[in-house]
Amino acid sequence: MNAFKDFLFWISCPHYTSLQIEGVRWDCASKIALGIDEVLEWQNWAERESTPDQKRIGKFLSSRKLGGKSLLHVGVGNSEFARIFGREAGAVDGITIQNQEYKKGQDLGIANYRVFLLNKFSVEMPIILGTDYDYIIDNNPTSFACCRKHFYLMMKSYLKLLRPGGVILTDKQGLNWCTPSNDPLWRLSGEEWFAVGQRFKLKGIRYNDSVFGLKKTG
């Protein structure tokens, strides 16, 4: 119970450091509409080709041994990761806030693929998923963040969902992009992303020119 109280205190209080994102508002004060998702043409990726940054992350994963590994894809889009890695990986889970993407994932009928209609900024995410992962793939970790409070809550959830040695994977293109109406301070460089990771005791890894990782070392 004390640990839970500490967690509630942590997410309810601003933390000021030298991080660029400390200039973003602390609390959006919303309990329902978490995240910025106002651009219609970017909302549904169920029948669209994967973005270049997602393809680069996929190419990186193709070079890894995924036998028995567990993957979480944040923002499933067309469920390409499940179709590519579903047979090799031990399990692939995906989350989305788009009904069309959720239905597409369900209709694929991939045996070890679970897809959830779930917001990554939701406090219930670790409870609903109910497992842990070797890789969490989020090519837009900050792009849709509504405020620092919910972004940090997402990071705490990712930390809880990672297995020891597990990695959050992202790409510099998605990391450096945010929705037009959002605060441009959410556009992060690799160095800034690694600094965010340090706050959560995650080790920054630059796998190549584009793909970055935050690794849980403990």
Backbone bond lengths (Angstrom), bond angles and torsions (degrees), N, CA, C in turn:
res aa  C-N    CA-C-N  psi(-1)  N-CA   C-N-CA  omega(-1)  CA-C   N-CA-C  phi
1 M - - - 1.461 - - 1.519 111.31 -
2 N 1.347 117.74 -38.67 1.456 120.18 179.35 1.521 111.35 -62.25
3 A 1.333 116.45 -40.70 1.466 120.34 178.39 1.523 110.57 -62.18
4 F 1.335 116.98 -39.09 1.466 120.80 179.32 1.523 109.96 -66.65
5 K 1.327 117.60 -41.15 1.460 120.91 177.60 1.524 111.03 -63.57
6 D 1.333 116.14 -39.11 1.466 120.14 177.30 1.518 110.57 -62.38
7 F 1.335 116.36 -40.09 1.461 121.14 179.79 1.525 110.22 -64.57
8 L 1.346 117.34 -45.24 1.456 120.69 178.94 1.521 111.19 -61.53
9 F 1.328 116.57 -40.40 1.456 119.78 177.55 1.530 110.73 -63.79
10 W 1.329 115.75 -40.78 1.466 120.74 -177.34 1.516 111.71 -62.31
11 I 1.355 117.96 -44.48 1.462 119.61 -176.43 1.524 112.46 -80.93
12 S 1.332 118.38 -10.04 1.459 119.97 -176.87 1.524 112.68 -98.77
13 C 1.337 116.86 -1.51 1.458 120.33 -177.16 1.524 111.27 -123.36
14 P 1.331 117.63 135.37 1.470 119.27 176.24 1.524 111.37 -63.72
15 H 1.334 115.58 149.29 1.460 121.81 177.78 1.520 107.37 -127.34
16 Y 1.316 117.00 120.43 1.449 119.92 -175.03 1.524 110.33 -105.11
17 T 1.330 115.35 122.14 1.458 121.97 177.19 1.521 106.82 -137.15
18 S 1.323 115.91 -168.30 1.457 120.44 179.27 1.526 112.64 -84.41
19 L 1.350 118.17 1.37 1.452 120.60 -178.98 1.519 111.56 -62.21
20 Q 1.314 115.56 141.01 1.468 121.47 178.50 1.526 111.51 -55.61
21 I 1.328 116.87 -41.58 1.461 119.67 -174.19 1.521 113.24 -70.96
22 E 1.331 118.14 -6.91 1.462 119.03 176.00 1.524 111.27 -66.36
23 G 1.347 117.17 -11.72 1.460 120.42 175.46 1.514 113.26 -82.41
24 V 1.331 117.46 -8.00 1.457 122.24 178.39 1.524 109.35 -81.09
25 R 1.333 117.11 149.90 1.467 119.75 179.24 1.522 110.60 -55.36
26 W 1.339 114.97 148.02 1.452 119.77 -176.45 1.520 112.17 -75.64
27 D 1.353 117.98 -47.40 1.464 120.40 -170.41 1.529 109.75 -135.49
28 C 1.324 117.04 123.72 1.472 121.09 177.57 1.521 111.72 -77.12
29 A 1.336 116.61 -12.31 1.475 124.13 177.34 1.525 112.97 67.25
30 S 1.327 117.18 14.83 1.456 120.44 178.51 1.523 109.96 -99.84
31 K 1.314 117.19 142.39 1.459 122.06 175.99 1.526 111.30 -112.43
32 I 1.346 116.88 -4.47 1.464 120.58 -175.67 1.526 111.17 -119.60
33 A 1.342 117.17 -61.34 1.473 121.97 -174.99 1.520 110.11 -87.45
34 L 1.344 116.17 77.36 1.454 120.69 -177.69 1.526 109.71 -87.52
35 G 1.329 116.37 131.94 1.454 121.01 -178.94 1.521 112.07 96.47
36 I 1.335 115.56 163.13 1.466 123.42 179.17 1.519 107.62 -108.46
37 D 1.323 116.83 116.74 1.473 120.05 -173.16 1.528 109.32 -144.87
38 E 1.340 115.83 57.10 1.458 119.35 -168.86 1.524 114.86 -97.36
39 V 1.333 118.39 -8.91 1.458 120.40 -174.05 1.525 109.37 -96.37
40 L 1.343 116.64 109.31 1.462 122.05 -171.00 1.524 112.91 -56.17
41 E 1.334 117.52 -43.60 1.461 120.03 -175.19 1.521 113.64 -70.55
42 W 1.329 118.22 -9.84 1.457 121.32 178.09 1.526 112.32 -103.99
43 Q 1.331 117.62 4.85 1.459 119.58 -172.06 1.524 113.65 -86.64
44 N 1.302 117.83 -34.11 1.462 120.16 -174.16 1.520 110.49 -121.49
45 W 1.325 115.66 114.30 1.471 121.06 -178.09 1.530 111.32 -113.11
46 A 1.325 117.53 17.53 1.460 121.11 -173.93 1.524 112.87 -60.18
47 E 1.329 117.94 -37.90 1.463 121.37 -176.39 1.530 112.00 -115.50
48 R 1.302 117.40 18.86 1.464 121.33 -177.93 1.519 110.75 -109.77
49 E 1.311 115.51 156.70 1.463 120.83 178.58 1.523 110.05 -68.07
50 S 1.309 115.95 144.64 1.466 120.79 178.70 1.519 110.93 -60.05
51 T 1.319 115.90 148.48 1.456 121.44 -179.45 1.532 110.59 -71.91
52 P 1.344 117.57 157.14 1.469 120.23 -179.29 1.522 113.52 -57.37
53 D 1.338 117.44 -38.33 1.469 118.42 -179.63 1.526 111.19 -67.64
54 Q 1.335 117.25 -38.46 1.460 118.97 176.59 1.520 110.98 -65.51
55 K 1.325 117.07 -37.86 1.471 120.07 178.20 1.529 111.16 -63.61
56 R 1.321 117.09 -36.80 1.468 119.54 178.85 1.527 110.91 -66.87
57 I 1.326 116.30 -39.65 1.464 118.98 176.16 1.523 110.21 -64.82
58 G 1.339 116.74 -39.95 1.454 120.75 177.42 1.515 112.29 -62.30
59 K 1.325 116.26 -40.27 1.465 120.43 178.11 1.522 110.59 -63.46
60 F 1.330 116.18 -40.87 1.465 119.47 176.97 1.520 110.77 -62.07
61 L 1.329 117.30 -46.10 1.462 120.22 -179.26 1.523 111.75 -62.83
62 S 1.330 116.29 -31.73 1.468 120.35 178.62 1.524 112.05 -63.66
63 S 1.324 116.59 -21.62 1.461 120.73 179.73 1.530 112.39 -88.16
64 R 1.329 117.11 -4.15 1.465 121.47 -178.41 1.525 110.41 -101.55
65 K 1.317 116.19 156.86 1.461 120.82 174.80 1.530 108.00 -86.26
66 L 1.319 115.71 111.83 1.459 120.50 -173.08 1.522 113.40 -105.29
67 G 1.316 117.78 5.01 1.455 120.71 179.11 1.514 111.67 -55.41
68 G 1.313 117.42 119.16 1.456 121.93 -179.96 1.515 114.79 80.43
69 K 1.324 118.09 -5.75 1.464 121.51 -179.29 1.527 110.57 -77.92
70 S 1.328 114.75 154.08 1.458 121.58 -179.94 1.522 109.28 -114.67
71 L 1.353 116.21 130.46 1.456 122.18 -175.89 1.524 110.38 -119.05
72 L 1.330 116.05 141.04 1.458 122.49 169.31 1.516 108.23 -118.96
73 H 1.345 116.62 120.52 1.460 121.61 178.14 1.524 108.44 -103.77
74 V 1.321 116.06 116.62 1.463 122.39 -179.06 1.527 108.68 -91.07
75 G 1.320 115.84 113.95 1.456 120.68 -174.75 1.521 109.93 86.28
76 V 1.334 118.33 74.54 1.464 121.65 -166.95 1.527 113.71 -67.72
77 G 1.340 117.97 -24.47 1.465 119.56 -179.70 1.518 111.63 56.06
78 N 1.338 116.81 -119.92 1.467 122.04 -178.99 1.532 113.19 -89.45
79 S 1.333 117.03 10.26 1.477 123.62 179.71 1.528 112.41 60.88
80 E 1.320 117.71 29.09 1.463 120.70 -179.38 1.523 112.27 -61.36
81 F 1.339 117.46 -39.29 1.462 119.66 -179.73 1.527 110.95 -60.38
82 A 1.320 116.98 -40.87 1.458 119.96 179.52 1.525 110.83 -65.70
83 R 1.330 116.95 -39.38 1.468 120.30 -179.62 1.531 111.45 -68.96
84 I 1.337 116.72 -35.30 1.470 120.44 -177.81 1.524 111.48 -80.08
85 F 1.340 116.79 -45.47 1.457 120.62 -170.32 1.524 113.79 -104.76
86 G 1.335 117.47 -2.75 1.457 120.76 -175.54 1.512 113.92 -58.26
87 R 1.330 117.52 -38.07 1.464 120.10 -177.81 1.527 112.16 -75.62
88 E 1.330 116.45 -37.32 1.468 119.39 -175.88 1.517 112.30 -81.62
89 A 1.323 116.87 -45.89 1.460 120.82 -176.31 1.523 110.74 -70.52
90 G 1.323 115.13 154.95 1.452 119.05 177.77 1.515 112.18 -65.93
91 A 1.342 115.82 -38.15 1.459 121.03 178.86 1.517 109.09 -160.15
92 V 1.316 116.04 147.12 1.466 122.22 174.46 1.521 107.75 -128.95
93 D 1.317 116.63 123.64 1.457 122.67 172.57 1.517 108.59 -112.34
94 G 1.315 116.33 154.57 1.455 120.41 177.02 1.510 110.31 -144.99
95 I 1.330 116.11 149.20 1.457 120.41 175.45 1.520 109.16 -126.82
96 T 1.323 115.94 153.00 1.454 122.54 178.33 1.523 108.51 -156.58
97 I 1.328 117.01 157.28 1.462 120.74 172.05 1.525 110.47 -106.82
98 Q 1.345 116.60 6.40 1.463 121.68 -178.42 1.535 110.31 -103.77
99 N 1.323 116.48 123.73 1.458 120.93 -178.13 1.521 112.78 -60.36
100 Q 1.349 117.03 -38.74 1.467 120.24 -178.61 1.523 111.04 -65.72
101 E 1.334 117.02 -39.77 1.464 120.57 178.31 1.526 110.48 -67.53
102 Y 1.315 116.52 -39.58 1.465 121.00 177.90 1.521 110.67 -61.39
103 K 1.330 116.92 -47.56 1.459 120.94 -179.78 1.524 111.21 -63.94
104 K 1.343 117.52 -40.84 1.468 120.62 178.82 1.529 109.82 -59.97
105 G 1.312 117.72 -45.61 1.459 121.34 179.18 1.517 112.25 -62.27
106 Q 1.328 116.92 -41.81 1.458 121.27 178.53 1.528 111.34 -63.75
107 D 1.328 115.64 -41.61 1.465 120.56 -175.37 1.532 113.01 -70.65
108 L 1.327 118.16 -18.73 1.460 120.34 -179.44 1.525 112.35 -66.13
109 G 1.315 116.54 -29.49 1.460 120.41 176.79 1.517 114.29 66.34
110 I 1.339 117.77 32.15 1.464 121.49 178.05 1.529 108.79 -77.39
111 A 1.315 116.80 127.13 1.465 122.18 -168.34 1.529 113.42 -57.31
112 N 1.321 117.54 -45.98 1.464 119.68 -174.77 1.531 112.01 -104.50
113 Y 1.334 115.95 29.37 1.464 121.86 -179.79 1.524 109.80 -115.43
114 R 1.331 115.35 120.96 1.459 121.41 173.72 1.526 108.14 -112.99
115 V 1.320 117.06 132.41 1.464 120.46 177.11 1.528 108.01 -123.20
116 F 1.333 115.25 136.58 1.462 121.76 -174.80 1.528 109.93 -122.96
117 L 1.321 116.02 141.51 1.458 122.10 170.37 1.522 106.01 -85.76
118 L 1.331 116.25 95.73 1.461 120.76 -166.06 1.523 110.66 -153.55
119 N 1.321 116.26 136.33 1.458 123.02 179.59 1.528 109.69 -89.39
120 K 1.333 117.17 129.27 1.463 120.37 -177.52 1.524 113.15 -67.17
121 F 1.338 117.68 -17.81 1.457 121.18 178.35 1.533 112.16 -89.52
122 S 1.319 116.69 1.80 1.452 121.14 -177.83 1.523 111.37 -79.81
123 V 1.315 116.10 138.56 1.459 121.17 179.34 1.529 111.44 -66.50
124 E 1.336 116.82 -21.33 1.470 120.57 -177.52 1.528 113.46 -82.15
125 M 1.328 119.09 -5.72 1.455 120.12 -171.79 1.530 113.84 -54.37
126 P 1.335 121.49 -52.09 1.467 119.44 -179.44 1.523 113.06 -61.69
127 I 1.334 116.59 -33.77 1.467 120.31 -178.85 1.523 110.32 -69.30
128 I 1.329 116.80 -45.12 1.462 120.97 -177.80 1.524 111.10 -67.27
129 L 1.340 117.76 -42.17 1.462 120.25 -179.63 1.531 111.28 -69.23
130 G 1.317 117.01 -40.21 1.460 121.26 170.16 1.519 115.91 66.16
131 T 1.327 118.66 24.30 1.466 121.29 178.80 1.520 108.84 -153.55
132 D 1.345 117.01 -175.12 1.454 119.89 176.81 1.526 109.45 -130.74
133 Y 1.342 116.37 169.97 1.463 120.72 -166.57 1.525 112.15 -138.20
134 D 1.329 113.96 150.71 1.460 121.21 171.80 1.519 111.26 -83.57
135 Y 1.329 116.46 -33.00 1.460 121.29 177.83 1.522 109.97 -135.24
136 I 1.336 115.92 131.39 1.456 122.44 168.15 1.518 106.68 -112.68
137 I 1.332 117.24 119.36 1.465 121.44 -177.13 1.514 108.97 -103.50
138 D 1.318 116.72 117.54 1.472 122.32 177.64 1.523 107.14 -140.66
139 N 1.325 116.69 99.23 1.466 119.02 -176.95 1.522 112.77 -81.03
140 N 1.346 117.54 -4.07 1.470 121.34 175.38 1.525 110.27 -133.59
141 P 1.315 118.94 62.13 1.470 119.36 -172.81 1.522 114.57 -64.50
142 T 1.335 117.95 -31.53 1.465 120.05 -177.71 1.525 113.53 -112.51
143 S 1.319 118.69 -13.94 1.464 122.47 -170.17 1.518 114.26 -56.43
144 F 1.339 117.27 -36.56 1.460 121.59 -175.09 1.523 112.60 -108.26
145 A 1.335 117.14 12.46 1.468 120.02 -176.84 1.527 110.57 -67.19
146 C 1.331 115.73 133.95 1.462 120.99 -178.05 1.528 112.07 -88.36
147 C 1.322 117.32 -26.78 1.457 121.40 -179.14 1.526 108.17 -168.50
148 R 1.331 116.48 167.27 1.459 120.04 -179.21 1.522 112.18 -67.14
149 K 1.315 116.92 -35.42 1.460 120.12 -178.31 1.528 110.73 -58.92
150 H 1.312 117.20 -48.20 1.464 120.05 -178.03 1.531 111.32 -76.13
151 F 1.332 117.38 -30.93 1.460 119.24 174.83 1.524 110.78 -63.84
152 Y 1.338 117.05 -45.66 1.460 120.06 179.06 1.531 111.10 -65.74
153 L 1.326 116.78 -33.19 1.458 120.03 175.37 1.527 110.24 -62.89
154 M 1.345 116.41 -41.80 1.459 120.71 175.73 1.521 111.12 -59.74
155 M 1.319 117.51 -44.77 1.458 121.36 -179.72 1.529 111.16 -63.71
156 K 1.326 117.35 -39.96 1.462 120.27 176.88 1.526 110.33 -63.79
157 S 1.326 116.85 -37.56 1.466 120.28 177.32 1.519 110.47 -65.04
158 Y 1.340 116.45 -44.29 1.463 119.97 178.60 1.531 110.62 -59.70
159 L 1.327 115.34 -43.04 1.466 119.51 179.88 1.525 110.81 -60.44
160 K 1.319 116.04 -41.92 1.461 120.27 179.57 1.525 111.25 -67.64
161 L 1.333 117.04 -34.12 1.461 121.61 -176.44 1.528 113.30 -80.57
162 L 1.328 117.92 -16.99 1.460 121.06 -179.30 1.526 111.42 -79.02
163 R 1.321 115.46 136.92 1.442 120.76 169.49 1.530 109.20 -74.82
164 P 1.337 119.37 159.25 1.466 119.91 172.52 1.525 109.83 -55.67
165 G 1.321 116.79 127.95 1.457 121.43 -175.61 1.514 113.23 87.17
166 G 1.340 117.81 -4.73 1.455 122.17 179.25 1.519 111.87 -71.11
167 V 1.333 115.82 159.53 1.467 121.61 -172.17 1.527 110.77 -133.35
168 I 1.336 116.11 136.94 1.460 122.36 166.41 1.520 107.18 -89.47
169 L 1.330 117.67 121.77 1.459 121.99 -179.08 1.517 110.89 -104.87
170 T 1.340 115.78 135.95 1.451 121.28 174.16 1.521 108.61 -146.60
171 D 1.322 115.93 178.40 1.463 122.10 -176.54 1.525 108.59 -131.08
172 K 1.313 117.25 146.05 1.458 120.82 -173.81 1.522 112.97 -62.58
173 Q 1.341 117.44 -29.15 1.460 119.69 -179.74 1.530 111.15 -67.28
174 G 1.337 115.99 -50.57 1.456 119.47 178.38 1.514 112.34 -67.40
175 L 1.316 116.88 -34.17 1.460 121.72 179.29 1.517 111.28 -64.40
176 N 1.322 116.93 -32.24 1.461 122.03 -175.81 1.525 112.60 -97.69
177 W 1.341 116.43 19.34 1.459 120.92 -179.98 1.517 109.76 -124.07
178 C 1.332 116.84 144.03 1.454 120.41 171.44 1.521 109.11 -143.07
179 T 1.316 116.89 159.03 1.457 120.87 -178.56 1.532 109.35 -60.71
180 P 1.332 117.27 149.23 1.478 120.68 -174.66 1.524 114.60 -55.48
181 S 1.337 117.55 -33.36 1.467 119.21 -177.97 1.519 112.91 -86.96
182 N 1.328 116.93 -3.64 1.456 119.88 -175.36 1.529 111.11 -88.04
183 D 1.317 115.86 166.40 1.463 121.85 179.71 1.527 109.61 -68.28
184 P 1.345 118.29 124.83 1.472 120.43 -179.12 1.520 113.97 -62.28
185 L 1.333 118.27 -13.29 1.461 120.51 176.75 1.528 112.11 -67.23
186 W 1.333 116.68 -13.48 1.461 119.35 175.85 1.519 112.07 -75.90
187 R 1.328 118.85 -9.66 1.463 121.22 176.05 1.531 108.20 -79.20
188 L 1.328 116.64 109.27 1.453 120.59 -173.76 1.525 112.10 -110.08
189 S 1.318 115.22 148.35 1.464 121.76 169.55 1.528 108.53 -84.38
190 G 1.317 116.07 170.74 1.460 119.42 176.20 1.516 111.60 -59.61
191 E 1.329 116.70 -40.37 1.463 120.89 -178.64 1.535 111.19 -63.98
192 E 1.338 115.78 -40.98 1.462 119.58 178.97 1.531 110.50 -67.04
193 W 1.314 116.94 -38.69 1.463 121.26 177.28 1.525 110.82 -62.79
194 F 1.320 117.08 -41.68 1.466 120.53 177.57 1.527 110.63 -64.48
195 A 1.341 116.87 -36.12 1.465 120.38 177.78 1.525 110.79 -66.30
196 V 1.321 117.09 -37.76 1.468 120.68 173.90 1.526 108.94 -60.52
197 G 1.325 116.08 -45.48 1.460 120.05 179.75 1.512 113.19 -58.41
198 Q 1.313 117.37 -37.37 1.464 121.21 -179.27 1.520 111.49 -60.45
199 R 1.332 116.42 -32.57 1.463 119.87 179.16 1.524 111.29 -64.44
200 F 1.325 116.07 -23.80 1.460 120.90 -179.07 1.534 111.19 -109.25
201 K 1.330 115.50 17.15 1.464 123.20 178.86 1.532 111.38 58.95
202 L 1.328 115.47 38.31 1.456 122.61 176.62 1.530 108.93 -107.56
203 K 1.306 116.56 135.35 1.460 121.91 -177.01 1.523 110.67 -88.82
204 G 1.328 116.54 125.08 1.454 121.14 178.82 1.520 112.16 -76.13
205 I 1.348 116.29 134.02 1.464 122.28 178.95 1.523 108.77 -131.62
206 R 1.333 116.82 129.26 1.457 121.61 175.37 1.533 106.71 -100.91
207 Y 1.322 116.46 100.39 1.466 120.36 -176.08 1.521 112.09 -72.29
208 N 1.323 116.51 -36.17 1.464 122.07 175.05 1.522 107.75 -157.77
209 D 1.321 118.19 -164.42 1.461 120.60 -176.68 1.522 113.28 -64.73
210 S 1.339 117.06 -20.89 1.463 120.10 -174.19 1.514 114.63 -118.34
211 V 1.324 117.60 -38.24 1.458 121.56 -171.77 1.524 111.14 -92.74
212 F 1.334 115.93 123.72 1.451 122.65 -179.67 1.524 109.98 -116.77
213 G 1.332 115.32 151.27 1.449 120.52 178.12 1.508 111.92 -131.17
214 L 1.333 115.99 150.43 1.458 123.04 167.80 1.520 107.02 -118.98
215 K 1.327 116.35 116.09 1.465 121.31 -171.24 1.515 111.60 -104.99
216 K 1.335 115.05 136.64 1.455 122.04 175.06 1.520 108.40 -85.55
217 T 1.301 116.62 108.40 1.469 121.12 -173.10 1.522 112.38 -91.23
218 G 1.321 117.54 -18.71 1.463 119.79 -177.97 1.502 113.16 -100.02
